[in-house]
Amino acid sequence: MKRVFGAKKNKEPPPTIQDASERINKRGESVDDKIKRLDAELSRYKEQIKKTRPGPSQEAVKARAMRVLKQKRMYEGQRDMLYNQTFNLDQVAFATEGIKDAQQTMSALKSANKELKGMMKTVKIQDIDSMQDEMMDLMDVSNEIQETLGRSYNVPDDIDEEELMGELDALEADMGTETEVDSVPSYLQPDREPDLDSELNLPAAPSGHAAPYRQNAQGEDELGLPAVPQASLRG
């Protein structure tokens, strides 16, 4: 039966947009190379026309230049057509990629929505409110415990504030008086030793000047008696 009707051939997959774009780009590159060669040939013909005198030879060069110019225009038209096809393929590729991105975004959103719904089933607003109330009650109890532990012992509750203020003013007045008498408090001043000479009423020690002593020695002594002559040791 296969020999009579023939075997069914496997169809090749259709080309993708990327494959078609690459193929068109290669054709465009080959056309660009041909246009460059024609431009080089036209530049040579222009130089020959300038150097050739008017006449049959110059007309022949012009005819060849015109032929090359026509080929160049034809290739330029093909290149523009290929560029337009490439542009259209790029637009289709952009649209296709955008749709793929949208599909992936929708899939991600659906999975996230499903997961969020499952999580919301385990969380209830009533439980959160009750938990907040319990936390507030616990904080109040904790504050009461801290205040109770922070109370002072053996401190009378009926303390007169005016009496305390009067004592504070008196203390400040005493401190001001000490400051006026002496800038340094008495308990900070150094210990002063008593003056023994003044307590015993002893006469003051003689000074170191010798001249007045000699004059007093020649006249009278301290009791008003004549002085005793002293022997001299000088020979």
Protein Blocks (a to p, Z undefined) as FASTA:
>chain_A
ZZmnopaddddddddfklmmmmmmmmmmmmmmmmmmmmmmmmmmmmmmmmpccdjklmmm
mmmmmmmmmmmmmmmmmmmmmmmmmmmmmmmmmmmmmmmmmmmmmmmmmmmmmmmmmmmm
mpcfklmmmmmmmmmmmmmmmmmmmmmmmpcehiafkbcfklmmmmmmmmmmmmmmmmmm
pmbdfklpccddddfklmnopacdddfbfklmmmmmmmccfkopacdddddfbZZ
